[in-house]
Amino acid sequence: MGAALALGRALGVPALAMAEFLPPIEAVMVRKINEQMAAERG
């Protein structure tokens, strides 16, 4: 989370906005990674 907040700060995104948007984005990322790993296993 710290790295993501630092990236947002570097891009000029307010910390409050980053904290609000990161959890849903992370959930989608994890779901997609899991789908990709399942597809690669067969």
Contacts in CASP RR format, 6 or more apart in sequence:
PFRMAT RR
TARGET T0000
AUTHOR 0000-0000-0000
METHOD contacts of the structure
MODEL  1
MGAALALGRALGVPALAMAEFLPPIEAVMVRKINEQMAAERG
1 22 0 8 1.000
4 18 0 8 1.000
4 22 0 8 1.000
5 15 0 8 1.000
5 18 0 8 1.000
5 19 0 8 1.000
8 15 0 8 1.000
8 18 0 8 1.000
9 15 0 8 1.000
9 18 0 8 1.000
END
